[in-house]
Amino acid sequence: MKRMIAIALLGTVLAAPAYSADDKQDGGSLWERLRRKIELLTPRKKITTTTAVGGVRGSLADADDVYWKGEANTQPVEEEELAAFKKALALYDAGDIPGAQAGFADFVKSHPDSRLRPDAEQALAQLQAKK
């Protein structure tokens, strides 16, 4: 009886799918997660006009932080940030690993306060590990 249980357990372990080093527990790789993330981002255009907004008393809040009922929760980033990140990701997709590495390194250097910086650093680390 114990042998049958051991054989059954061994069979389930051997039948389990193998994951590569860049896969997460949820089954998606870093690159798939980055692609999904940039699809949800909204590029923010630089506006040269000045606007004024009236408000009510309370704590100070940026217009981007205010929740409006029915509004989709998007994460705006600057257009040039998003374009640079997409370019580096496209280089990786094309198989140009050195180009992608240079693109992500350039992104980190030129956009130190970006929301995408942690993702770019993680992609850089992943690319350096593949060397």
Secondary structure by P-SEA (a helix, b strand, c coil): caaaaaaaaaaaaaaccccccccccccccaaaaaaaaaaabbbbccccbbbbbbbcccccccccccccccccccccccaaaaaaaaaaaaaaaacaaaaaaaaaaaaaaacccccaaaaaaaaaaaaaaac
